[in-house]
Structures are given as C-alpha cells and as structure tokens.
Amino acid sequence: MTNILVSQLLYTKIMINKIYSTLTNNTNESESKMIKDDRVNEDCLPCKITGALGFGGLGAYTLREATIINKIPGRARTAVGLGVTGVVFISAGLYRLIV
C-alpha cells in the first residue's frame, strides 16, 4: 500500500515539474535531449520511398486480386474486403511518403 502511495506522489511531483517548466519556458536537459532524440529518429528519403513503394505495391496487388475475385460468382464480399484492404495499403504508402 505504501509503495503505491509513494509512486503516486513521485508521479505527481514529476507532472507538477513538467507543468511548471512548460509555463515558465524552462526545460531540463533531459527534456531537451528527448526532443533532439525525436528529431534524430526521422527516416531518410530513401527509407521513406522504399516504405511507400512497398505499401503501394502491396495495395496495388490487393486491388488487382480484388478485381479478379469479383468475377467469381458468390465472392463479391471477399472482393470488397480486398478492395478496402488495397485502398488502406495505398493510403499507408502515401502517409509513409509524406510523414
């Protein structure tokens, strides 16, 4: 019981310090280092292009298979599901390229 209380008090103290530093525009070295680390982990352009082409190719293949399966009688629901999946993969590829 006391361990939970101590951890809650510690969490509250940390949150109060974060709020105070935000309001006063003071940042600790650890916070500024975390911000710099986020920038370091951005992907390079070739990585983004490779990921976008991978998702886009998978989406195009899925859409192609959806058109083939749509011609089979009784498989319309499967074709719709594959079509939606293809659009999602193409959208993921575009998102990967932009962000």
All heavy atoms as an XYZ file, in Angstrom:
749
protein
N       0.825     -1.191      0.000
C       0.000      0.000      0.000
C       0.867      1.251      0.000
O       0.588      2.196     -0.705
C      -0.936     -0.042      1.213
C      -1.847      1.127      1.307
S      -3.096      1.007      0.026
C      -4.123      2.332      0.464
N       1.920      1.240      0.816
C       2.780      2.426      0.876
C       3.581      2.594     -0.412
O       3.874      3.715     -0.802
C       3.745      2.336      2.073
O       4.522      1.154      1.954
C       2.986      2.351      3.380
N       3.926      1.493     -1.083
C       4.648      1.597     -2.349
C       3.809      2.298     -3.405
O       4.319      3.079     -4.195
C       5.063      0.222     -2.852
C       6.157     -0.391     -1.995
O       6.865      0.328     -1.296
N       6.272     -1.698     -2.042
N       2.524      1.991     -3.425
C       1.628      2.626     -4.380
C       1.517      4.111     -4.080
O       1.556      4.948     -4.986
C       0.240      1.953     -4.341
C       0.353      0.501     -4.796
C      -0.761      2.704     -5.190
C      -0.903     -0.293     -4.610
N       1.402      4.458     -2.815
C       1.295      5.855     -2.423
C       2.561      6.623     -2.782
O       2.499      7.734     -3.305
C       1.016      5.951     -0.917
C       0.775      7.347     -0.361
C      -0.431      7.976     -1.036
C       0.572      7.283      1.130
N       3.714      6.029     -2.559
C       4.978      6.677     -2.879
C       5.110      6.880     -4.388
O       5.523      7.947     -4.855
C       6.166      5.859     -2.325
C       7.479      6.378     -2.854
C       6.163      5.878     -0.808
N       4.729      5.882     -5.158
C       4.839      6.010     -6.614
C       3.866      7.060     -7.145
O       4.191      7.803     -8.067
C       4.604      4.671     -7.293
O       3.282      4.234     -7.060
N       2.681      7.164     -6.543
C       1.733      8.189     -6.964
C       2.237      9.582     -6.614
O       2.090     10.514     -7.398
C       0.367      7.938     -6.324
C      -0.361      6.758     -6.913
C      -1.666      6.477     -6.207
O      -1.929      6.990     -5.126
N      -2.494      5.635     -6.823
N       2.846      9.728     -5.456
C       3.400     11.027     -5.084
C       4.565     11.419     -5.993
O       4.701     12.584     -6.390
C       3.856     11.010     -3.625
C       2.750     10.985     -2.570
C       3.356     10.822     -1.173
C       1.921     12.239     -2.643
N       5.394     10.465     -6.342
C       6.509     10.729     -7.243
C       5.999     11.133     -8.622
O       6.502     12.088     -9.223
C       7.409      9.491     -7.346
C       8.640      9.623     -8.206
C       9.571     10.688     -7.628
C       9.372      8.299     -8.294
N       4.991     10.436     -9.111
C       4.398     10.775    -10.410
C       3.796     12.172    -10.375
O       3.959     12.953    -11.314
C       3.340      9.744    -10.781
C       2.649     10.030    -12.084
C       3.290      9.815    -13.289
C       1.355     10.539    -12.103
C       2.660     10.090    -14.482
C       0.722     10.819    -13.288
C       1.381     10.594    -14.480
O       0.753     10.872    -15.658
N       3.117     12.515     -9.283
C       2.527     13.839     -9.146
C       3.602     14.911     -9.150
O       3.461     15.961     -9.795
C       1.707     13.918     -7.839
O       0.744     12.874     -7.839
C       1.015     15.258     -7.710
N       4.711     14.675     -8.462
C       5.808     15.639     -8.423
C       6.403     15.837     -9.820
O       6.683     16.966    -10.221
C       6.881     15.162     -7.453
C       8.024     16.124     -7.301
C       9.044     15.617     -6.312
C      10.221     16.581     -6.231
N      11.271     16.078     -5.364
N       6.569     14.758    -10.553
C       7.111     14.851    -11.908
C       6.170     15.654    -12.800
O       6.616     16.517    -13.575
C       7.357     13.441    -12.477
C       8.503     12.771    -11.731
C       7.649     13.502    -13.975
C       8.679     11.308    -12.068
N       4.885     15.395    -12.694
C       3.917     16.109    -13.520
C       3.874     17.593    -13.169
O       3.775     18.440    -14.055
C       2.527     15.480    -13.384
C       2.425     14.089    -13.963
S       2.983     13.959    -15.671
C       1.785     14.981    -16.491
N       3.957     17.926    -11.896
C       3.969     19.326    -11.487
C       5.208     20.025    -12.037
O       5.138     21.157    -12.521
C       3.885     19.444     -9.947
C       2.483     19.058     -9.474
C       4.227     20.858     -9.481
C       2.332     18.970     -7.990
N       6.352     19.352    -12.007
C       7.575     19.931    -12.559
C       7.457     20.147    -14.068
O       7.932     21.162    -14.589
C       8.787     19.049    -12.250
C       9.197     19.128    -10.802
O       8.883     20.095    -10.109
N       9.888     18.108    -10.326
N       6.830     19.224    -14.772
C       6.641     19.383    -16.210
C       5.724     20.555    -16.520
O       5.985     21.335    -17.438
C       6.081     18.098    -16.826
C       7.094     17.013    -16.979
C       6.505     15.835    -17.694
C       7.542     14.740    -17.862
N       7.011     13.602    -18.613
N       4.647     20.670    -15.763
C       3.718     21.783    -15.972
C       4.417     23.106    -15.679
O       4.307     24.072    -16.444
C       2.454     21.611    -15.103
C       1.647     20.408    -15.591
C       1.604     22.872    -15.113
C       0.533     20.004    -14.663
N       5.160     23.165    -14.592
C       5.868     24.383    -14.230
C       6.894     24.760    -15.298
O       6.994     25.921    -15.700
C       6.561     24.208    -12.877
C       7.369     25.417    -12.466
C       6.742     26.561    -11.995
C       8.749     25.416    -12.580
C       7.477     27.681    -11.636
C       9.497     26.516    -12.235
C       8.863     27.644    -11.754
O       9.589     28.752    -11.418
N       7.641     23.786    -15.792
C       8.658     24.090    -16.801
C       8.020     24.518    -18.115
O       8.572     25.336    -18.843
C       9.586     22.898    -17.013
O       8.880     21.820    -17.565
N       6.834     23.994    -18.418
C       6.138     24.404    -19.622
C       5.635     25.840    -19.496
O       5.757     26.634    -20.430
C       4.957     23.470    -19.910
O       5.443     22.132    -20.031
C       4.236     23.864    -21.178
N       5.099     26.174    -18.347
C       4.563     27.513    -18.153
C       5.656     28.574    -18.074
O       5.455     29.711    -18.490
C       3.699     27.552    -16.891
C       2.395     26.757    -16.951
C       1.704     26.786    -15.599
C       1.483     27.293    -18.032
N       6.803     28.214    -17.557
C       7.890     29.179    -17.416
C       8.896     29.095    -18.552
O       9.897     29.810    -18.551
C       8.627     28.970    -16.088
O       9.151     27.649    -16.050
C       7.710     29.228    -14.914
N       8.648     28.241    -19.525
C       9.532     28.024    -20.665
C      10.922     27.575    -20.253
O      11.909     27.844    -20.927
C       9.630     29.270    -21.541
C       8.344     29.552    -22.263
O       7.620     28.624    -22.608
N       8.059     30.814    -22.488
N      11.024     26.918    -19.139
C      12.288     26.319    -18.706
C      12.237     24.847    -19.061
O      11.280     24.159    -18.760
C      12.489     26.460    -17.187
C      12.665     27.894    -16.770
O      13.113     28.707    -17.548
N      12.300     28.202    -15.545
N      13.289     24.374    -19.681
C      13.348     22.950    -19.990
C      14.578     22.358    -19.352
O      15.628     22.986    -19.289
C      13.401     22.701    -21.505
O      14.529     23.392    -22.039
C      12.138     23.190    -22.185
N      14.415     21.160    -18.860
C      15.554     20.442    -18.312
C      16.403     19.907    -19.449
O      15.973     19.800    -20.586
C      15.074     19.275    -17.437
C      14.311     19.761    -16.235
O      14.496     20.890    -15.797
N      13.453     18.913    -15.706
N      17.623     19.530    -19.139
C      18.485     18.949    -20.162
C      17.921     17.637    -20.677
O      18.029     17.328    -21.850
C      19.889     18.727    -19.602
C      20.650     19.998    -19.378
C      22.054     19.719    -18.857
O      22.539     18.594    -19.039
O      22.643     20.626    -18.285
N      17.305     16.862    -19.786
C      16.755     15.581    -20.215
C      15.587     15.780    -21.180
O      15.434     15.033    -22.140
C      16.314     14.757    -19.017
O      15.291     15.432    -18.309
N      14.771     16.807    -20.944
C      13.652     17.070    -21.843
C      14.153     17.553    -23.197
O      13.653     17.143    -24.232
C      12.710     18.100    -21.226
C      11.948     17.588    -20.031
C      11.105     18.664    -19.387
O      11.058     19.780    -19.927
O      10.512     18.384    -18.348
N      15.150     18.433    -23.201
C      15.671     18.911    -24.477
C      16.376     17.787    -25.227
O      16.344     17.724    -26.447
C      16.616     20.078    -24.269
O      17.729     19.697    -23.485
N      17.004     16.868    -24.496
C      17.651     15.724    -25.129
C      16.599     14.813    -25.756
O      16.806     14.284    -26.850
C      18.478     14.949    -24.105
C      19.254     13.813    -24.712
C      20.097     13.104    -23.674
C      20.833     11.942    -24.318
N      21.607     11.185    -23.357
N      15.453     14.638    -25.088
C      14.388     13.814    -25.640
C      13.855     14.439    -26.923
O      13.551     13.729    -27.886
C      13.260     13.642    -24.621
C      13.622     12.703    -23.490
S      12.404     12.605    -22.149
C      10.865     12.708    -22.957
N      13.750     15.771    -26.961
C      13.277     16.443    -28.162
C      14.277     16.229    -29.296
O      13.902     15.950    -30.432
C      13.057     17.939    -27.882
C      11.886     18.126    -26.914
C      12.798     18.700    -29.172
C      11.736     19.533    -26.393
N      15.577     16.336    -29.012
C      16.598     16.115    -30.030
C      16.591     14.665    -30.497
O      16.795     14.399    -31.671
C      17.977     16.485    -29.486
C      18.167     17.963    -29.306
C      19.546     18.270    -28.748
C      19.691     19.750    -28.468
N      20.985     20.063    -27.856
N      16.368     13.724    -29.586
C      16.333     12.316    -29.961
C      15.178     12.031    -30.913
O      15.296     11.199    -31.800
C      16.213     11.424    -28.731
C      17.505     11.365    -27.927
O      18.559     11.747    -28.482
O      17.452     10.944    -26.764
N      14.040     12.730    -30.743
C      12.918     12.535    -31.648
C      13.281     12.981    -33.054
O      12.864     12.391    -34.034
C      11.686     13.298    -31.155
C      11.076     12.666    -29.917
O      11.363     11.480    -29.659
O      10.326     13.365    -29.220
N      14.039     14.043    -33.167
C      14.441     14.528    -34.482
C      15.457     13.598    -35.126
O      15.484     13.478    -36.341
C      15.028     15.933    -34.364
C      13.991     16.951    -33.968
C      14.585     18.326    -33.912
N      13.633     19.250    -33.325
C      13.957     20.309    -32.648
N      15.232     20.621    -32.471
N      13.040     21.099    -32.145
N      16.286     12.968    -34.335
C      17.305     12.073    -34.874
C      16.663     10.843    -35.498
O      17.158     10.306    -36.481
C      18.299     11.673    -33.764
C      19.216     10.559    -34.212
C      19.109     12.874    -33.334
N      15.540     10.404    -34.984
C      14.908      9.174    -35.451
C      14.058      9.357    -36.699
O      13.340      8.447    -37.088
C      14.062      8.562    -34.340
C      14.917      8.024    -33.222
O      16.051      7.620    -33.443
N      14.389      8.037    -32.019
N      14.116     10.516    -37.333
C      13.378     10.698    -38.574
C      14.039      9.886    -39.675
O      15.258      9.763    -39.740
C      13.331     12.173    -38.954
C      12.473     13.002    -38.028
C      12.414     14.454    -38.454
O      12.916     14.775    -39.544
O      11.877     15.250    -37.697
N      13.222      9.319    -40.554
C      13.746      8.472    -41.618
C      14.311      9.323    -42.754
O      13.848     10.435    -43.019
C      12.653      7.571    -42.167
C      12.288      6.470    -41.204
O      13.126      6.138    -40.355
O      11.171      5.947    -41.301
N      15.276      8.743    -43.451
C      15.855      9.407    -44.609
C      14.906      9.238    -45.804
O      13.988      8.418    -45.784
C      17.230      8.837    -44.915
S      17.215      7.070    -45.283
N      15.149     10.002    -46.842
C      14.276      9.960    -48.015
C      14.263      8.592    -48.694
O      13.180      8.106    -49.057
C      14.674     11.062    -49.004
C      13.778     11.212    -50.223
C      12.356     11.559    -49.787
C      14.323     12.270    -51.147
N      15.408      7.925    -48.886
C      15.343      6.586    -49.495
C      14.527      5.587    -48.669
O      13.836      4.733    -49.232
C      16.804      6.155    -49.572
C      17.577      7.415    -49.613
C      16.797      8.382    -48.770
N      14.579      5.715    -47.338
C      13.777      4.823    -46.490
C      12.294      5.094    -46.681
O      11.480      4.164    -46.733
C      14.158      4.998    -45.024
S      15.852      4.547    -44.649
N      11.932      6.373    -46.761
C      10.530      6.716    -46.968
C      10.037      6.228    -48.325
O       8.937      5.705    -48.446
C      10.343      8.232    -46.864
C      10.443      8.763    -45.464
C      10.166     10.244    -45.434
C      10.202     10.777    -44.023
N       9.836     12.194    -43.954
N      10.877      6.392    -49.348
C      10.476      5.960    -50.686
C      10.319      4.439    -50.734
O       9.357      3.923    -51.306
C      11.496      6.453    -51.727
C      11.393      7.979    -51.856
C      11.271      5.795    -53.080
C      12.458      8.602    -52.720
N      11.240      3.726    -50.114
C      11.156      2.267    -50.096
C       9.890      1.798    -49.377
O       9.178      0.906    -49.847
C      12.394      1.667    -49.410
O      13.562      2.106    -50.095
C      12.342      0.157    -49.400
N       9.600      2.390    -48.236
C       8.387      2.024    -47.499
C       7.130      2.354    -48.273
O       6.175      1.573    -48.304
N       7.119      3.536    -48.913
C       5.949      3.939    -49.686
C       5.736      3.014    -50.877
O       4.600      2.628    -51.180
C       6.103      5.379    -50.154
N       6.830      2.637    -51.551
C       6.693      1.717    -52.689
C       6.251      0.331    -52.234
O       5.481     -0.345    -52.930
C       8.008      1.631    -53.455
C       8.363      2.853    -54.300
C       9.741      2.696    -54.914
C       7.313      3.090    -55.364
N       6.726     -0.097    -51.081
C       6.304     -1.393    -50.551
C       4.823     -1.422    -50.250
O       4.094     -2.345    -50.673
N       4.340     -0.425    -49.528
C       2.910     -0.357    -49.214
C       2.075     -0.154    -50.473
O       1.013     -0.750    -50.641
C       2.620      0.770    -48.216
C       2.885      0.400    -46.787
C       3.766      1.151    -46.028
C       2.262     -0.672    -46.199
C       4.017      0.829    -44.708
C       2.496     -1.006    -44.875
C       3.381     -0.250    -44.133
N       2.550      0.718    -51.354
C       1.810      0.974    -52.593
C       1.725     -0.256    -53.468
O       0.677     -0.548    -54.063
N       2.829     -0.996    -53.578
C       2.818     -2.221    -54.378
C       1.895     -3.277    -53.803
O       1.170     -3.956    -54.535
N       1.923     -3.407    -52.492
C       1.027     -4.367    -51.842
C      -0.433     -3.966    -52.044
O      -1.299     -4.815    -52.297
C       1.359     -4.474    -50.352
C       0.606     -5.512    -49.540
C       0.848     -6.902    -50.092
C       1.037     -5.448    -48.094
N      -0.711     -2.657    -51.956
C      -2.072     -2.178    -52.184
C      -2.532     -2.401    -53.616
O      -3.669     -2.813    -53.862
N      -1.636     -2.152    -54.575
C      -1.989     -2.363    -55.983
C      -2.242     -3.842    -56.263
O      -3.190     -4.196    -56.981
C      -0.872     -1.826    -56.874
N      -1.404     -4.698    -55.701
C      -1.598     -6.146    -55.876
C      -2.928     -6.592    -55.271
O      -3.663     -7.391    -55.866
C      -0.441     -6.915    -55.247
C      -0.619     -8.412    -55.303
C      -0.436     -9.102    -56.495
C      -0.992     -9.129    -54.168
C      -0.604    -10.478    -56.554
C      -1.162    -10.501    -54.224
C      -0.969    -11.167    -55.422
O      -1.155    -12.523    -55.476
N      -3.257     -6.071    -54.109
C      -4.510     -6.443    -53.455
C      -5.709     -5.968    -54.270
O      -6.701     -6.693    -54.419
C      -4.567     -5.856    -52.033
O      -3.389     -6.236    -51.338
C      -5.765     -6.350    -51.266
N      -5.627     -4.757    -54.833
C      -6.719     -4.275    -55.680
C      -6.851     -5.119    -56.945
O      -7.962     -5.404    -57.403
C      -6.493     -2.807    -56.043
C      -6.768     -1.797    -54.948
C      -6.384     -0.404    -55.399
C      -8.227     -1.824    -54.540
N      -5.735     -5.536    -57.512
C      -5.761     -6.388    -58.699
C      -6.427     -7.731    -58.383
O      -7.258     -8.225    -59.148
C      -4.347     -6.613    -59.202
C      -4.264     -7.432    -60.452
C      -2.826     -7.535    -60.938
N      -2.673     -8.656    -61.836
C      -2.409     -9.907    -61.477
N      -2.247    -10.201    -60.211
N      -2.296    -10.855    -62.365
N      -6.069     -8.309    -57.257
C      -6.687     -9.571    -56.857
C      -8.176     -9.395    -56.579
O      -8.975    -10.302    -56.830
C      -5.982    -10.133    -55.618
C      -4.593    -10.659    -55.895
C      -4.598    -11.840    -56.841
O      -5.429    -12.755    -56.681
O      -3.754    -11.841    -57.768
N      -8.566     -8.217    -56.068
C      -9.984     -7.962    -55.803
C     -10.781     -7.944    -57.100
O     -11.904     -8.459    -57.147
C     -10.150     -6.643    -55.055
N     -10.193     -7.372    -58.167
C     -10.923     -7.364    -59.444
C     -11.035     -8.770    -60.023
O     -12.044     -9.109    -60.652
C     -10.237     -6.432    -60.460
O      -8.892     -6.853    -60.660
C     -10.274     -5.000    -59.984
N     -10.026     -9.577    -59.828
C     -10.079    -10.960    -60.319
C     -11.115    -11.770    -59.537
O     -11.913    -12.514    -60.112
C      -8.685    -11.619    -60.228
C      -7.730    -10.944    -61.219
C      -8.764    -13.108    -60.483
C      -6.287    -11.374    -61.067
N     -11.113    -11.627    -58.228
C     -12.045    -12.395    -57.391
C     -13.481    -11.909    -57.580
O     -14.432    -12.678    -57.437
C     -11.607    -12.319    -55.910
C     -10.329    -13.127    -55.737
C     -12.685    -12.823    -54.974
C      -9.784    -13.135    -54.348
N     -13.653    -10.635    -57.942
C     -15.002    -10.101    -58.138
C     -15.706    -10.786    -59.300
O     -16.936    -10.834    -59.343
C     -14.927     -8.592    -58.375
C     -16.273     -7.930    -58.252
O     -17.162     -8.428    -57.568
N     -16.432     -6.802    -58.916
N     -14.950    -11.332    -60.256
C     -15.548    -12.016    -61.403
C     -16.087    -13.399    -61.042
O     -16.882    -13.971    -61.782
C     -14.514    -12.131    -62.523
C     -14.105    -10.784    -63.072
C     -13.018    -10.905    -64.101
C     -12.571     -9.523    -64.552
N     -11.430     -9.594    -65.481
N     -15.657    -13.957    -59.915
C     -16.130    -15.270    -59.478
C     -17.487    -15.095    -58.804
O     -17.631    -14.262    -57.904
C     -15.124    -15.907    -58.505
C     -13.763    -16.093    -59.181
C     -15.648    -17.238    -57.979
C     -12.674    -16.540    -58.227
N     -18.486    -15.867    -59.221
C     -19.810    -15.723    -58.596
C     -19.779    -16.082    -57.103
O     -19.143    -17.042    -56.686
C     -20.686    -16.724    -59.360
C     -19.935    -17.075    -60.589
C     -18.498    -16.829    -60.309
N     -20.441    -15.267    -56.294
C     -20.549    -15.522    -54.865
C     -19.375    -15.008    -54.045
O     -19.307    -15.254    -52.839
N     -18.461    -14.325    -54.666
C     -17.292    -13.829    -53.948
C     -17.237    -12.299    -53.894
O     -16.174    -11.707    -53.751
C     -16.007    -14.330    -54.611
C     -15.790    -15.799    -54.499
C     -15.492    -16.124    -53.084
N     -15.166    -17.547    -52.941
C     -14.706    -18.047    -51.849
N     -14.520    -17.285    -50.807
N     -14.452    -19.318    -51.771
N     -18.393    -11.671    -54.000
C     -18.429    -10.209    -54.020
C     -17.971     -9.618    -52.685
O     -17.252     -8.606    -52.657
C     -19.835     -9.715    -54.353
N     -18.369    -10.247    -51.579
C     -17.970     -9.720    -50.266
C     -16.457     -9.816    -50.071
O     -15.833     -8.921    -49.503
C     -18.691    -10.474    -49.159
C     -20.188    -10.271    -49.197
C     -20.849    -11.101    -48.149
N     -21.159    -10.261    -47.006
C     -21.658    -10.704    -45.881
N     -21.884    -11.985    -45.723
N     -21.920     -9.877    -44.899
N     -15.875    -10.902    -50.542
C     -14.429    -11.064    -50.446
C     -13.725    -10.003    -51.286
O     -12.718     -9.429    -50.863
C     -14.018    -12.468    -50.918
O     -14.726    -13.434    -50.164
C     -12.529    -12.688    -50.770
N     -14.275     -9.731    -52.471
C     -13.684     -8.728    -53.348
C     -13.761     -7.340    -52.722
O     -12.809     -6.561    -52.812
C     -14.376     -8.739    -54.699
N     -14.864     -7.040    -52.072
C     -15.000     -5.738    -51.407
C     -13.989     -5.622    -50.272
O     -13.334     -4.590    -50.103
C     -16.444     -5.527    -50.894
C     -16.527     -4.308    -49.991
C     -17.397     -5.388    -52.063
N     -13.837     -6.682    -49.508
C     -12.863     -6.670    -48.417
C     -11.444     -6.472    -48.922
O     -10.658     -5.707    -48.349
N     -11.107     -7.163    -50.011
C      -9.779     -6.984    -50.597
C      -9.606     -5.577    -51.169
O      -8.516     -4.996    -51.100
C      -9.531     -8.029    -51.684
C      -9.180     -9.426    -51.207
C      -9.109    -10.382    -52.386
C      -7.871     -9.417    -50.459
N     -10.671     -5.033    -51.749
C     -10.603     -3.672    -52.279
C     -10.338     -2.645    -51.188
O      -9.512     -1.747    -51.343
N     -11.034     -2.798    -50.087
C     -10.817     -1.890    -48.951
C      -9.402     -2.048    -48.412
O      -8.722     -1.059    -48.111
C     -11.871     -2.150    -47.846
C     -11.521     -1.418    -46.572
C     -13.255     -1.755    -48.326
N      -8.936     -3.277    -48.319
C      -7.577     -3.527    -47.846
C      -6.557     -2.888    -48.782
O      -5.568     -2.295    -48.337
C      -7.319     -5.039    -47.724
O      -8.310     -5.601    -46.872
C      -5.940     -5.318    -47.166
N      -6.792     -2.986    -50.088
C      -5.891     -2.373    -51.052
C      -5.828     -0.866    -50.912
O      -4.756     -0.255    -50.960
N      -6.981     -0.250    -50.719
C      -7.015      1.207    -50.536
C      -6.302      1.602    -49.251
O      -5.576      2.607    -49.207
C      -8.480      1.708    -50.552
C      -8.574      3.161    -50.131
C      -9.081      1.520    -51.932
N      -6.459      0.810    -48.218
C      -5.781      1.100    -46.949
C      -4.264      1.021    -47.124
O      -3.522      1.884    -46.644
C      -6.272      0.150    -45.831
C      -5.377      0.223    -44.615
C      -7.703      0.468    -45.459
N      -3.788      0.006    -47.833
C      -2.347     -0.121    -48.054
C      -1.802      1.015    -48.915
O      -0.713      1.529    -48.655
C      -2.000     -1.478    -48.679
C      -1.861     -2.580    -47.679
C      -2.671     -3.700    -47.744
C      -0.914     -2.515    -46.675
C      -2.546     -4.722    -46.821
C      -0.778     -3.531    -45.743
C      -1.599     -4.634    -45.818
N      -2.531      1.424    -49.925
C      -2.087      2.545    -50.749
C      -2.064      3.827    -49.923
O      -1.136      4.630    -50.025
C      -2.970      2.678    -52.004
C      -2.692      1.507    -52.941
C      -2.723      4.008    -52.711
C      -3.589      1.430    -54.141
N      -3.069      4.007    -49.082
C      -3.095      5.175    -48.197
C      -1.932      5.146    -47.219
O      -1.321      6.186    -46.934
C      -4.408      5.233    -47.421
O      -5.505      5.312    -48.310
N      -1.603      3.967    -46.716
C      -0.460      3.842    -45.807
C       0.836      4.193    -46.527
O       1.733      4.808    -45.960
C      -0.378      2.431    -45.236
N       0.939      3.831    -47.796
C       2.113      4.186    -48.580
C       2.247      5.683    -48.766
O       3.346      6.241    -48.652
N       1.138      6.344    -49.053
C       1.182      7.801    -49.193
C       1.507      8.482    -47.870
O       2.275      9.440    -47.812
C      -0.162      8.312    -49.732
C      -0.469      7.930    -51.186
C      -1.882      8.352    -51.550
C       0.534      8.554    -52.122
N       0.932      7.960    -46.802
C       1.225      8.507    -45.474
C       2.696      8.331    -45.138
O       3.338      9.224    -44.601
C       0.351      7.817    -44.425
C       0.621      8.255    -43.012
C       0.110      9.472    -42.562
C       1.381      7.484    -42.147
C       0.361      9.893    -41.261
C       1.628      7.897    -40.857
C       1.114      9.093    -40.422
O       1.384      9.511    -39.145
N       3.236      7.179    -45.470
C       4.648      6.885    -45.199
C       5.559      7.833    -45.974
O       6.587      8.270    -45.495
C       4.942      5.437    -45.579
C       6.372      5.031    -45.468
C       6.720      4.765    -44.020
N       8.072      4.237    -43.938
C       9.073      4.891    -43.368
N       8.865      6.052    -42.810
N      10.266      4.391    -43.324
N       5.158      8.173    -47.180
C       5.963      9.070    -48.003
C       5.909     10.505    -47.487
O       6.932     11.193    -47.469
C       5.471      9.019    -49.460
C       6.286      9.792    -50.489
C       7.681      9.194    -50.580
C       5.606      9.749    -51.838
N       4.753     10.917    -47.023
C       4.582     12.315    -46.600
C       5.124     12.557    -45.205
O       5.796     13.540    -44.946
C       3.089     12.718    -46.697
C       2.661     12.711    -48.157
C       2.854     14.072    -46.075
C       1.185     12.859    -48.358
N       4.824     11.655    -44.284
C       5.202     11.885    -42.881
C       6.526     11.294    -42.540
O       7.101     10.446    -42.936
C       4.128     11.323    -41.933
C       4.546     11.432    -40.495
C       2.834     12.063    -42.158
